[in-house]
Amino acid sequence: MKTLILNGSPRKHGDTASLLEIFRCGMGGEIFQTDAYYAEISPCTDCRFCRTHPACAVKDGMQEIYDLLPECDNIVIASPIYFAEITGKLLDLFSRLQYYYNSRFYRGERIVFKPKKGAVILVGGGSWSADRAAETAACLLKEMGASEIHPPVISHNTDRLPAVKDTAATDGVRSIIRFFEQV
Ligand SMILES: Cc1cc2nc3c(=O)[nH]c(=O)nc-3n(C[C@H](O)[C@H](O)[C@H](O)COP(=O)(O)O)c2cc1C
């Protein structure tokens, strides 16, 4: 079983990282993680190369994700909430999914994705709604071929309580592992 984690936090030992650590310790199979802040993945510039060619013109860290996406079994989107959204670096990375839309729409090529499951882990300093970030992440999971999606695991109020001490969130991460491992 292959699981791809797309992490939108710049903090290497922050709240998202602490929940991902629990996930990585409990989850079996192969785990691949891309940290959007350090992966050197440029945003899509709408160059439109992929409207006429079966590839993205930009050769950077995204190529590894293009290789993994069709074949992985699970995808986790994990991010702090920045102004009610997943972080900008993660959105930069996800803008490169336009390659799949253009392949379908302009070249009539439907890239075959293995059926997969998805999950979303969000952390926020305050107690504002995480709905917008959760909706964006769910929409992106669907674009990446996830047909079954676990309810979002959200740790609010990290300014007061670190996510790793939020038992609802840590239980939620373990629930994602069970969901992924169910056949
Ligand atoms: C630029 C910026 C914007 C933020 N916007 C929000 C927000 O809209 N809602 C919220 O609850 N927390 C917000 N926060 C707080 C972070 O989500 C919070 O500190 C989180 O726990 C950081 O996660 P990390 O340690 O995994 O990076 C923001 C933080 C930053 C730096």
The ligand as an SDF file (V2000), in Angstrom:
LIG
                    3D

 31 33  0  0  0  0  0  0  0  0999 V2000
   -0.0790   33.7400    7.9410 C   0  0  0  0  0  0  0  0  0  0  0  0
   -0.8800   32.9960    8.9870 C   0  0  0  0  0  0  0  0  0  0  0  0
   -2.2610   32.9690    8.8850 C   0  0  0  0  0  0  0  0  0  0  0  0
   -3.0340   32.2680    9.8290 C   0  0  0  0  0  0  0  0  0  0  0  0
   -4.3970   32.2010    9.6840 N   0  0  0  0  0  0  0  0  0  0  0  0
   -5.1260   31.4570   10.5500 C   0  0  0  0  0  0  0  0  0  0  0  0
   -6.5530   31.3280   10.3960 C   0  0  0  0  0  0  0  0  0  0  0  0
   -7.1610   31.8670    9.4800 O   0  0  0  0  0  0  0  0  0  0  0  0
   -7.2390   30.5690   11.2940 N   0  0  0  0  0  0  0  0  0  0  0  0
   -6.5900   29.9440   12.3320 C   0  0  0  0  0  0  0  0  0  0  0  0
   -7.2530   29.2510   13.1170 O   0  0  0  0  0  0  0  0  0  0  0  0
   -5.2360   30.0370   12.5050 N   0  0  0  0  0  0  0  0  0  0  0  0
   -4.4990   30.7760   11.6320 C   0  0  0  0  0  0  0  0  0  0  0  0
   -3.1250   30.8370   11.7740 N   0  0  0  0  0  0  0  0  0  0  0  0
   -2.4670   30.0650   12.8550 C   0  0  0  0  0  0  0  0  0  0  0  0
   -1.9040   28.7120   12.3830 C   0  0  0  0  0  0  0  0  0  0  0  0
   -2.8580   27.9950   11.6350 O   0  0  0  0  0  0  0  0  0  0  0  0
   -1.5100   27.8750   13.6120 C   0  0  0  0  0  0  0  0  0  0  0  0
   -0.4920   28.5410   14.3440 O   0  0  0  0  0  0  0  0  0  0  0  0
   -1.0860   26.4690   13.2900 C   0  0  0  0  0  0  0  0  0  0  0  0
   -1.1140   25.6850   14.4500 O   0  0  0  0  0  0  0  0  0  0  0  0
    0.3250   26.3930   12.6980 C   0  0  0  0  0  0  0  0  0  0  0  0
    0.5340   25.0690   12.2780 O   0  0  0  0  0  0  0  0  0  0  0  0
    1.9940   24.4560   12.0220 P   0  0  0  0  0  0  0  0  0  0  0  0
    2.7220   24.5210   13.3320 O   0  0  0  0  0  0  0  0  0  0  0  0
    1.7590   23.0710   11.5790 O   0  0  0  0  0  0  0  0  0  0  0  0
    2.6360   25.2650   10.9470 O   0  0  0  0  0  0  0  0  0  0  0  0
   -2.3580   31.5640   10.8740 C   0  0  0  0  0  0  0  0  0  0  0  0
   -0.9600   31.6130   10.9580 C   0  0  0  0  0  0  0  0  0  0  0  0
   -0.2290   32.3170   10.0320 C   0  0  0  0  0  0  0  0  0  0  0  0
    1.3020   32.3310   10.1350 C   0  0  0  0  0  0  0  0  0  0  0  0
  1  2  1  0
  2  3  1  0
  2 30  2  0
  3  4  2  0
  4  5  1  0
  4 28  1  0
  5  6  2  0
  6  7  1  0
  6 13  1  0
  7  8  2  0
  7  9  1  0
  9 10  1  0
 10 11  2  0
 10 12  1  0
 12 13  2  0
 13 14  1  0
 14 15  1  0
 14 28  1  0
 15 16  1  0
 16 17  1  0
 16 18  1  0
 18 19  1  0
 18 20  1  0
 20 21  1  0
 20 22  1  0
 22 23  1  0
 23 24  1  0
 24 25  2  0
 24 26  1  0
 24 27  1  0
 28 29  2  0
 29 30  1  0
 30 31  1  0
M  END
$$$$
